Amino acid sequence: MDWGRAKNVLIYAFLVLNLLLCYQLWIDLRDQASANLDFTSLSQDTQAVMEQKDIRVLCPIPAATPQLPDITYHYSGEEQNEPPVELKEPVDSKLIYSSFTELSTALQGQIPDIANYRFDSQESEVGKFVLHPLVDKKWSLFRVKLELINSDQKIIAYRWPKIKIGAGSSDNVQKVLPASQALSSLIEKYFPENSVVKEIELGYYGELFNSESQVASPMWRFMLENGNAYYVDAISADIISPKTTE
């Protein structure tokens, strides 16, 4: 018997078994997380559709319905066609997770308003951290991005959006629709089978075309596990899906 070959076969078999066990553990943890969440804000009909389409929601459904205005902003989008600007001194990329305050301090000499941005782990990818500017220091302006380029655990460059956000008018302040209502519409009409909702966030939806002045409405963003984002206008309930022509 070729013991060396038999040993290799056993090693590969154990590796495959470990992978299968890890996958099963991940499935069990995901199911447990979903089971521990409160879906009472969703109607029985919506919950039935969730079960029928095997749709999972792995994050809390926000209950707050603040009153928010439309906002105006100026954004050129020119940076999207330009190469990233190299940092004079690379910064430890782990700070994006451990201490955003420390990261802001380290970068504010080159990106003065970085403290007014929020890290978006859902849109970030290998080699690039994505941050969105904040409206009133609280609400993300989705789709407008500050990109931090990283390599070898260091942030080495950035692509900064040239944007100016105006103050919202108190004349058009409206109470936003509940996240549960927006989610129900998506579950029943838009989400494909086996969808997994990873994050729900209220913010503003930023258009990307060049204009003197643009208007953004409050939006609920629903991020799926496959990376697709669905947006629901928090005032009109209009839906922007990955298949929507923009």
BABA-299440 format. One record per residue: residue in one letter; x, y, z of N, C-alpha, C in turn. Coordinates in steps of 0.1 Angstrom, whole numbers, plus 5000, padded with zeros to 4 digits. Each point is the difference from the previous one (the first is absolute). Example, Ala and Ser with C-alpha at 12.3 -4.5 7.8 and 13.67 -1.06 7.14 Angstrom:
<rs>
a513249435078499150125000500950125000s499650114993500950115000499250115008
</rs>
This chain:
<rs>
m500949885000499150125000500950125000d499650104992500750135000499550095011w500749995012499650075012500150154998g500950054992500150144998498850054992r499549934990498850044993498849995009a499949895008498949985008499950125011k501250045004500050115010499550134994n500450024987499550124993498550004998v499549884997498549994998499350035013l500549945011499450035013500050155004i501150064997500250155003498950084992y499949964987499050074991498649985005a499849875004498649975005499750085013f501050015009499750085012499850154996l500750054991499950144996498650024994v499549914992498750014994498949995011l500249915009499149995012499950135008n501250055003500050135007499350114993l500250014987499350104992498549985001l499549884999498649975001499550045013l500749965011499650045013499950155003c501050074994500050145002498950074992y499749944988498850054993498749985007q499949885006498849975007499850095013l501250025006500050095012499550144996w500550054988499650134996498550014997i499549894994498649994997499250015013d500449925010499349995012500050145007l501250075000500150135007499150104993r499949994986499250094993498549985003d499649875001498649975003499750055014q500949985009499850045014499950155001a500850084993499950145000498750054995s499549934989498750044994498949975010a500149885007499049965009499950095012n501150075004500050085012499550144997l499750044988499650134997498550025001d499550125002498650035002499450044987f499149924995499350034987498550045002t499750035013498650045003499550124992s500950084996499650124992499649974986l500349884996499549954987498749935001s499250024990498649935001500249854998q499049935004500049854998500149964986d499450084991500149974985501450014996t500750115004501450024996500949895005q499749965013500849895006499849874992a498849984996499749884992500750004987v500150124993500850014988501449985002m500550055012501449975003500349855001e499149935006500249865002499949934986q499050044992499849944987501250024991k500650125000501150034991501449985007d500049955012501249975008500950135001i499350115003500750135002500450015015r501350045003500450015013500450155003v499750055012500450135004501049985012l501250044998501049975011500450135007c499250105000500350125007498750055006p500150095011498850055005499250104990i498750005002499250094991499950135008p500550114995500050135008498550045003a499850055012498650045003499850154999a501150085000499950145000499550054987t499150115001499550064988500250165001p501250044999500250155003499450084989q499950135003499650104990501250064993l500049984986501250054993499650084988p500850104996499750084988500849944988d499650044988500949984988501250105002i501149964994501250095001500450034985t500850114999500750034988501549995002y500749974989501449985000500650034987h501350034999500750024988501149894999y500049934989500949894999500449984985s501350014997500549994986500249864996g500449915009500449864996501349994992e500750114999501250004992501149905005e500049985013501149915006499949864995q498849964995499849864996500849974987n500450104993500849994988501550035002e500350035012501450045003500749895008p501349994999500849915008499950045015p500149905009500150035014501250085004v499850095010501150085005500849925011e501349994998500949935009500150075013l500049935011500250065014501550025001k500450115007501450035003500549895009e499249965010500449905010498949905001p500249874996499049905001499549995015v498749965001499449985013499649865002d500149955012499649875004498549974996s499749914992498749974995499149955011k500549935010499249955011499250105008l500550134999499350105007498550034995i499849954987498650024995499049925008y500549895006499149925009500250035015s501250035004500250015015499850145005s500450114992499850135006499950104988f498850034996499850094989500450155004t499950035013500550135005501550014998e500749905003501550004998500350014985l499249924992500350014986499750144994s498950065005499750144995501150095004t500549995012501150095004501349984991a500249874997501249984991499950054986l498750014995499850034986499550154998q499650075011499450134998500950104994g501349985001500950094993499850004985q499649894994499949994986498549994996i499249945009498550004997499350075012p499950134999499650085012498649965006d499149964991498649975006499849855001i501049925002499849865001499249965012a500050085010499249975012498550014998n499750064989498550014996499749894990y500749895000499749894992499749875008r499349914995499749875007500549884991f500749915007500549884993498849914996d500149954988498949914995500649864997s499949915010500649874998499449924989q498750034997499349924990500450034986e500450134997500550034987501549994998s500749995011501549994999500449864994e501150004995500549884994501549995002v500649884996501449985001500850114993g500950075008500850114994499350145000k498850015005499350135000498950015010f500250095010499050045009499150104995v498749995002499050104995499450075012l500050134999499350095011499050094993h499050045007499050094994500050135009p499850114993499850135008498749995008l500050085011498950005009499250124999v498749995000499050115000499750035015d500250125004499750045015500849905009k501249964996500949915008499349875004k499049964993499349885004499649914989w499550054988499449924990501049994988s500349884996500949974989499350054987l500950074991499550034987500549894991f499249904998500449884992500450034986r500949924995500550014986501050104997v500150105009501150104999501149945009k501249984995501049925007501450075002l500549995012501450025002500749865000e500949984992500749874999501450015006l500349915009501349995006500749874994i501050024992500749894994501049945010n499949875001500949935010500849884994s501249985005500849894995501049975012d500249875002500949955010499750065014q498750015003499550055013500350145002k500250084989500250145001499150074991i499450125004499350084991501050094993i500149994987501150074993499550114990a498750014998499550104991498550025002y499450104994498650035002499450074987r498749984998499350074990498850085007w500150135000499250085008498950074992p498749995003498950064992500050155003k499950084990499850145001498550035002i499650015012498650025003499750105010k498950074999499650105010498549985003i499749975012498749975004499350125007g498950044994499250115006499249965011a499550105007499149975012498649974994g499349905007498749974996499050115004s498950014993499050105003499049955010s499750085009499049965011498650004994d499850054988498750014994499549864995n500949914996499649884994500449885009v500050025013500349895009498849905001q500349874998498949905001500549885008k499049945006500449875007500249894990v501149935002500349894991499149885002l499849924990499249885002500849905007p499449915007500749905009500849904991a501249965005500849914993499349874997s499149965010499249874998499150014988q499450124998499150014988500849994987a501250075000500849994988500549854998l500449945010500549864999498949914995s498850025005498949914996499850014985s500050124994499950014986501149934992l501250015005501149934993499949855001i499649955012499949865002498949944991e498850074999498949954992500150014985k500850114996499950034985501450004994y501150025007501350034993501149905004f500149965012501149915004499849864993p501149954994499949864994500149905011e499749884997500049895010501449995005n500049955013501349985007500850125003s499450124999500750125003500350015015v501150065004500450025014500350155002v499250065009500250145003501050025011k501150074997501150015010500050135007e499450114994500150135007498850094995i499450075009499050104997500450145005e500150104992500550135005499250114993l499750105008499350124995501050114997g499950064988501050104996499450084988y500850054992499650084988500649934987y499250014989500549944988500650114991g501349994997500750104992500049964985e499650084992500149984985501550034996l500449944989501450014996500350094988f498950064995500350084988500450145004n500850074992500550135002498950104999s499850095010499050104999500350115010e499550124997500250115009499449975014s498849955000499449975013499249874999q500149915009499249885000499249995013v498949934999499149975012500149865004a500149975012500049865005498949985010s499349894999498949975010500549905010p499349995011500449895010499749874994m500949905002499849874994500449895010w499249905000500449875007500949924990r501149965005500949914992500049865006f499749904992500049865004501149924992m501049965008501249934994499849855001l500149934989499949864999501449935002e499949885003501349925002500849994987n499350004988500749994987500650134996g499850115008500650134996499050094994n498849964996499050094994499450095010a499750124996499450105008498650044995y499050005008498750054997499750135008y499550104993499750135007498550024999v499550055011498550035001499950155005d499450084991499850145004499250015013a500650065010499349995014498850105001i499750074989498950095000498949954990s500449974987499149964990499849854999a501049935006500049854999500449954986d500550084991500549964987501249915003i500249904991501049905002501150014989i501249995004501150004990500749865003s499949914990500649875001501249994991p500849895002501249994991499649994985k498849984997499549994986499450134995t499950105009499450134996500950074991t499550064990500850094991500150135006e501350055003500250135007500450104990
</rs>
